[in-house]
Amino acid sequence: MGETKSMTLTVRIQPAVKEGLRAVAEQERRSLANMIEVMIRARRYQRGRENGTPLNQINQGITAHGQDRQ
């Protein structure tokens, strides 16, 4: 099966927010893009657990490689 190509997302944020994100990413040795992806996935997991969603439904859209299914 072919590899799914990453998509580009352009956003505007305050400079202080970007600097904070950069600092956290640097501490975890991640790129900004990867840090944003990790934070979104963590929040998605957290929200699902708060709502009582079964773990298998939370992870349903994530493959073994960590990519969202289309």
C-alpha positions in Angstrom: 0.0 0.0 0.0 1.3 3.5 -0.9 2.5 6.0 1.7 0.1 8.9 2.4 1.6 12.3 1.6 1.6 14.9 4.3 -0.6 17.9 3.8 0.4 21.6 4.4 -1.5 23.7 6.9 -0.9 27.4 7.2 -1.9 29.2 10.4 -1.4 32.6 12.0 -0.4 32.7 15.7 0.9 35.3 18.0 4.8 35.4 18.1 4.8 34.6 21.9 2.7 31.5 21.2 5.1 30.4 18.4 8.1 30.9 20.7 6.5 28.9 23.5 5.7 26.1 21.0 9.2 26.2 19.7 10.6 26.0 23.2 8.5 23.0 24.1 9.3 21.3 20.7 13.0 21.9 21.3 12.8 20.4 24.8 11.2 17.2 23.3 13.6 17.3 20.3 10.7 17.6 17.9 10.0 19.8 14.9 7.3 22.4 15.2 5.1 20.4 12.9 5.6 17.2 14.8 5.0 19.0 18.1 1.7 20.4 16.9 0.7 16.9 15.6 1.6 15.3 19.0 -0.4 18.0 20.9 -3.5 17.5 18.7 -3.3 13.7 19.1 -2.9 14.0 22.9 -5.9 16.4 23.1 -8.0 14.1 21.0 -7.1 11.2 23.3 -7.8 13.3 26.4 -11.2 14.5 25.2 -12.2 11.0 24.2 -11.4 9.7 27.7 -13.1 12.7 29.4 -16.3 11.9 27.4 -16.2 8.2 28.3 -15.4 7.1 24.7 -14.0 3.6 24.6 -10.3 3.5 23.8 -10.8 1.5 20.6 -13.1 4.3 19.2 -10.6 7.0 20.1 -7.8 5.1 18.3 -10.0 4.0 15.4 -8.7 6.7 13.1 -5.1 6.1 13.9 -3.0 3.4 12.2 -0.1 1.5 13.7 2.2 4.2 12.2 0.3 7.1 13.9 -1.2 8.5 10.7 -4.9 9.5 10.6 -6.9 7.5 8.2 -8.7 9.4 5.5 
